[in-house]
């Protein structure tokens, strides 16, 4: 098994960051197996989606519309319940096959970090199990 981490600096409360090239760089050149990309944070997530900028804007708008900013019980503690709920919808990880060191993301697929409580420094882990 191969594991590697990298960090991502985000600059907005709710944003997406294309981390595809960093994921590719973390996969051994000759790896064939399964790659999982994960974040251990409870207010950020990872998705595979088209990285086109307008779609990324739409993802951010969608999450903002689906989960209102205010009115949640957890806000009494640290005022970021909306971030936790948005990250719950997104999910903390994705897995994809790897062939010859390349993640099989489809024609338009990109790996996106979805920041729900920024700006922050986030850790992303790439784990490849060969077989």
C-alpha positions as a Markdown table, in Angstrom:
| # | Residue | x | y | z |
|---|---|---|---|---|
| 1 | Unk | 0.0 | 0.0 | 0.0 |
| 2 | Unk | 1.2 | 3.5 | -0.8 |
| 3 | Unk | 0.0 | 6.5 | 1.2 |
| 4 | Unk | 0.8 | 10.2 | 0.6 |
| 5 | Unk | -0.6 | 13.5 | 2.0 |
| 6 | Unk | -0.6 | 17.0 | 0.7 |
| 7 | Unk | -2.1 | 20.2 | 2.0 |
| 8 | Unk | -4.5 | 22.7 | 0.3 |
| 9 | Unk | -5.0 | 26.3 | 1.3 |
| 10 | Unk | -8.5 | 27.6 | 0.7 |
| 11 | Unk | -9.4 | 31.2 | 0.5 |
| 12 | Unk | -13.2 | 31.3 | 0.8 |
| 13 | Unk | -15.8 | 29.8 | 3.1 |
| 14 | Unk | -17.5 | 27.7 | 0.5 |
| 15 | Unk | -15.4 | 26.8 | -2.5 |
| 16 | Unk | -14.0 | 24.0 | -4.6 |
| 17 | Unk | -10.4 | 23.4 | -5.4 |
| 18 | Unk | -9.3 | 21.1 | -8.2 |
| 19 | Unk | -6.6 | 18.7 | -6.7 |
| 20 | Unk | -6.5 | 16.3 | -9.7 |
| 21 | Unk | -2.9 | 16.9 | -10.6 |
| 22 | Unk | -1.7 | 16.6 | -7.0 |
| 23 | Unk | -3.6 | 13.3 | -6.7 |
| 24 | Unk | -1.9 | 12.1 | -9.9 |
| 25 | Unk | 1.5 | 13.1 | -8.6 |
| 26 | Unk | 0.9 | 11.1 | -5.4 |
| 27 | Unk | 0.1 | 7.9 | -7.3 |
| 28 | Unk | 3.2 | 5.7 | -8.1 |
| 29 | Unk | 4.0 | 5.7 | -11.8 |
| 30 | Unk | 3.4 | 2.0 | -12.3 |
| 31 | Unk | 0.5 | 1.5 | -9.8 |
| 32 | Unk | -2.5 | -0.6 | -10.8 |
| 33 | Unk | -5.2 | -1.1 | -8.2 |
| 34 | Unk | -7.6 | 1.1 | -6.2 |
| 35 | Unk | -6.9 | 4.7 | -5.1 |
| 36 | Unk | -8.8 | 6.4 | -2.3 |
| 37 | Unk | -8.6 | 10.2 | -1.9 |
| 38 | Unk | -9.8 | 11.4 | 1.5 |
| 39 | Unk | -9.9 | 14.3 | 3.9 |
| 40 | Unk | -10.1 | 13.8 | 7.6 |
| 41 | Unk | -11.9 | 17.1 | 8.1 |
| 42 | Unk | -15.6 | 17.2 | 9.1 |
| 43 | Unk | -16.3 | 20.5 | 7.3 |
| 44 | Unk | -14.7 | 19.6 | 3.9 |
| 45 | Unk | -15.2 | 16.8 | 1.4 |
| 46 | Unk | -13.9 | 15.2 | -1.8 |
| 47 | Unk | -15.8 | 14.5 | -5.0 |
| 48 | Unk | -15.1 | 13.4 | -8.5 |
| 49 | Unk | -16.9 | 15.8 | -10.9 |
| 50 | Unk | -16.2 | 17.8 | -14.0 |
| 51 | Unk | -13.7 | 20.6 | -13.0 |
| 52 | Unk | -15.2 | 23.2 | -15.4 |
| 53 | Unk | -15.3 | 26.5 | -13.6 |
| 54 | Unk | -19.0 | 27.2 | -14.1 |
| 55 | Unk | -20.0 | 23.8 | -12.8 |
| 56 | Unk | -17.7 | 24.4 | -9.8 |
| 57 | Unk | -19.6 | 27.6 | -9.2 |
| 58 | Unk | -22.9 | 25.7 | -9.6 |
| 59 | Unk | -21.7 | 23.1 | -7.0 |
| 60 | Unk | -21.0 | 25.9 | -4.5 |
| 61 | Unk | -24.3 | 27.6 | -5.2 |
| 62 | Unk | -26.2 | 24.3 | -4.9 |
| 63 | Unk | -24.7 | 23.5 | -1.5 |
| 64 | Unk | -25.4 | 27.1 | -0.3 |
| 65 | Unk | -29.0 | 26.8 | -1.5 |
| 66 | Unk | -29.6 | 23.3 | -0.1 |
| 67 | Unk | -28.2 | 24.1 | 3.4 |
| 68 | Unk | -29.1 | 27.6 | 4.8 |
| 69 | Unk | -26.3 | 29.4 | 6.6 |
| 70 | Unk | -28.2 | 29.9 | 9.9 |
| 71 | Unk | -30.8 | 28.3 | 12.2 |
| 72 | Unk | -29.0 | 25.2 | 13.2 |
| 73 | Unk | -28.6 | 24.0 | 16.8 |
| 74 | Unk | -24.8 | 23.3 | 16.5 |
| 75 | Unk | -24.4 | 27.1 | 15.8 |
| 76 | Unk | -24.6 | 27.6 | 19.5 |
| 77 | Unk | -21.2 | 26.0 | 19.9 |
| 78 | Unk | -19.1 | 27.4 | 17.0 |
| 79 | Unk | -21.4 | 28.8 | 14.4 |
| 80 | Unk | -20.5 | 26.4 | 11.6 |
| 81 | Unk | -23.3 | 23.8 | 11.5 |
| 82 | Unk | -24.0 | 24.7 | 7.8 |
| 83 | Unk | -20.4 | 23.6 | 7.0 |
| 84 | Unk | -20.8 | 20.3 | 8.7 |
| 85 | Unk | -24.1 | 19.6 | 7.0 |
| 86 | Unk | -22.7 | 20.6 | 3.5 |
| 87 | Unk | -19.7 | 18.3 | 4.1 |
| 88 | Unk | -22.1 | 15.5 | 5.1 |
| 89 | Unk | -23.8 | 15.8 | 1.7 |
| 90 | Unk | -20.5 | 15.8 | -0.2 |
| 91 | Unk | -18.7 | 13.0 | 1.7 |
| 92 | Unk | -15.2 | 12.7 | 2.9 |
| 93 | Unk | -13.7 | 10.5 | 0.3 |
| 94 | Unk | -13.8 | 8.9 | -3.2 |
| 95 | Unk | -12.3 | 5.8 | -4.6 |
| 96 | Unk | -11.3 | 5.1 | -8.2 |
| 97 | Unk | -9.4 | 2.4 | -10.1 |
| 98 | Unk | -5.8 | 3.1 | -11.1 |
| 99 | Unk | -4.2 | 1.6 | -14.2 |
| 100 | Unk | -0.5 | 2.2 | -15.0 |
| 101 | Unk | -0.3 | 5.0 | -12.5 |
| 102 | Unk | -3.3 | 6.9 | -13.8 |
| 103 | Unk | -6.6 | 7.4 | -11.9 |
| 104 | Unk | -9.5 | 6.3 | -14.0 |
| 105 | Unk | -11.7 | 9.4 | -13.7 |
| 106 | Unk | -13.5 | 9.3 | -17.0 |
| 107 | Unk | -13.2 | 11.8 | -19.8 |
| 108 | Unk | -14.1 | 14.9 | -17.8 |
| 109 | Unk | -13.6 | 13.8 | -14.3 |
| 110 | Unk | -11.5 | 15.8 | -11.8 |
| 111 | Unk | -10.9 | 15.3 | -8.1 |
| 112 | Unk | -12.3 | 18.3 | -6.2 |
| 113 | Unk | -11.8 | 19.3 | -2.6 |
| 114 | Unk | -15.0 | 21.0 | -1.4 |
| 115 | Unk | -14.3 | 23.5 | 1.3 |
| 116 | Unk | -17.3 | 24.3 | 3.4 |
| 117 | Unk | -15.7 | 26.2 | 6.3 |
| 118 | Unk | -12.9 | 28.2 | 4.9 |
| 119 | Unk | -10.5 | 29.8 | 4.6 |
| 120 | Unk | -8.5 | 26.9 | 6.0 |
| 121 | Unk | -5.5 | 24.7 | 5.5 |
| 122 | Unk | -6.8 | 21.2 | 4.6 |
| 123 | Unk | -5.0 | 17.8 | 4.4 |
| 124 | Unk | -5.8 | 15.4 | 1.6 |
| 125 | Unk | -4.6 | 11.8 | 1.8 |
| 126 | Unk | -4.1 | 9.6 | -1.3 |
| 127 | Unk | -4.0 | 5.9 | -0.6 |
| 128 | Unk | -3.3 | 3.3 | -3.3 |
| 129 | Unk | -3.8 | -0.4 | -2.8 |
| 130 | Unk | -2.3 | -2.4 | -5.6 |
| 131 | Unk | -3.6 | -5.7 | -6.7 |
